[in-house]
Amino acid sequence: MPPRRKQKQQSKLKTIESLTNGDFSWVNVKATTAKEMQELKKQFAFDDADLASALPPTQRPQIVERDGYLFVIMMFPTYNRVTGVMHRTEVDFFLGKNYVVTVHQNKLESIKEYFTNCADSTFPVCVDGEAGQVMYRILAHLLDGIQEMMVHIGNDIDNMHGQVIAGGHRSETIAEILRIKMNVSTFRSAVQSHKRLISKLTAYGTANMAWKDFDRAMLELKEDAKENWDLTQNYQDTISSIHDAFASDVNVKTGEIMKLLTMLTAMMLPLSLVTTTFAMDLEGLPFRGPGGFWIVFGGMWVLAVLSYWFYINKKWL
């Protein structure tokens, strides 16, 4: 029997698209405004509280079991290639018997790419099976996108490590280190709940979904989520160590500079005393005759040399 062909359906709103395979649909909502929520209310009669949670601002990750469907809120990291700054974005899932609805702000490249590829594909692989299988494929693709971001973060950390070890102290170095630290922190806050949510989703699917391989498939995603979290911990420790090493090196160099300036200032103090003394217009000051300047000038050099010798002898220089 030839595979069933999928159908791409377009809602009245351009921000709502769907892929249909038989009686199963994946509805992809690419905006989070009241218009999209009203449309979902008409089509699926979702709970008002869940639709309100899908609207801004960002909600905390959670799973809510409703009568007839499951509502899941997850966070994923996004990367702005222009600014080089990472942000969090929310993706909401509604899992029903014959549908999966994803709601997001169209900022996550991995889900945009996956839906586009599914829509352009000849055969309905993406929406083949039941809700658990479709949800698994979507999550697997999103986690793959996270791993790609982690490669970029790792490259940034390696480059910064090389710069600090090589002694590169450009004025923008500290700003670059702080940017990477903020990216790692944002990344961690986005992925920290994945393992917990996938575990809860597995427990729900075991009791409510017909796909017999659901447990095994979700276990793979749980391991991927755990690996992502462990790697972000390593990234955080590494960039913190780089930051500490850079700050220590800068402090040492600053201390050396201040030490030198302090010594120069101390050497100038007796010279300043001599010049101030002989600058006073008082009777009885010596060396006012011919050659007096050179006598005073020579004496100042002697004082400077003696001060330098004193600091060297004390090992202060």
FENBEL-V875214 format. One record per backbone hydrogen bond with DSSP energy under -1.0 kcal/mol. CO is the residue of the C=O (numbers start at 0). NH is the residue of the N-H. Records with the same first field share a line. If there is no record, write none. Layout:
CO = NH, NH
//
This chain:
3 = 123
6 = 19
8 = 17
12 = 15
14 = 29
15 = 10
16 = 27
17 = 8
18 = 25
19 = 6
20 = 23
23 = 20
24 = 99
25 = 18
26 = 101
27 = 16
28 = 103
32 = 36
33 = 37
34 = 38
35 = 39
36 = 40
37 = 41
38 = 42
39 = 43
40 = 44
46 = 50
47 = 51
48 = 52
49 = 53
61 = 72
63 = 70
65 = 67
68 = 65
69 = 94
70 = 63
71 = 92
72 = 61
73 = 90
75 = 88
77 = 86
79 = 83
84 = 79
86 = 77
88 = 75
90 = 73
91 = 102
92 = 71
93 = 100
94 = 69
97 = 24
98 = 95
99 = 26
100 = 93
101 = 28
102 = 91
107 = 111
108 = 112
109 = 113
110 = 114
111 = 115
112 = 116
113 = 117
114 = 118
115 = 119
122 = 124
124 = 127
129 = 133
130 = 134
131 = 135
132 = 136
133 = 137
134 = 138
135 = 139
136 = 140
137 = 141
138 = 142
139 = 143
140 = 144
141 = 145
142 = 146
143 = 147
144 = 148
145 = 149
146 = 150
147 = 151
148 = 152
149 = 153
150 = 154
151 = 155
152 = 156
153 = 157
154 = 158
155 = 159
156 = 160
157 = 161
158 = 162
159 = 163
160 = 164
161 = 165
162 = 167
163 = 166
169 = 172
171 = 175
172 = 176
173 = 177
174 = 178
175 = 179
176 = 180
177 = 181
178 = 182
179 = 183
180 = 184
181 = 185
182 = 186
183 = 187
184 = 188
185 = 189
186 = 190
187 = 191
190 = 193
192 = 196
193 = 197
194 = 198
195 = 199
196 = 200
197 = 201
198 = 202
199 = 203
200 = 204
201 = 205
202 = 206
203 = 207
204 = 208
210 = 213
212 = 216
213 = 217
214 = 218
215 = 219
216 = 220
217 = 221
218 = 222
219 = 223
220 = 224
221 = 225
222 = 226
223 = 227
224 = 228
225 = 229
226 = 230
227 = 231
228 = 232
229 = 233
230 = 234
231 = 235
232 = 236
233 = 237
234 = 238
235 = 239
236 = 240
237 = 241
238 = 242
239 = 243
240 = 244
241 = 245
242 = 246
243 = 247
244 = 248
245 = 249
246 = 250
247 = 251
248 = 252
249 = 253
250 = 254
251 = 255
252 = 256
253 = 257
254 = 258
255 = 259
256 = 260
257 = 261
258 = 262
259 = 263
260 = 264
261 = 265
262 = 266
263 = 267
267 = 271
268 = 272
269 = 273
270 = 274
271 = 275
272 = 276
273 = 277
276 = 279
279 = 281
288 = 291
290 = 294
291 = 295
292 = 296
293 = 297
294 = 298
295 = 299
296 = 300
297 = 301
298 = 302
299 = 303
300 = 304
301 = 305
302 = 306
303 = 307
304 = 308
305 = 309
306 = 310
307 = 311
308 = 312
309 = 313
310 = 315
311 = 314
//
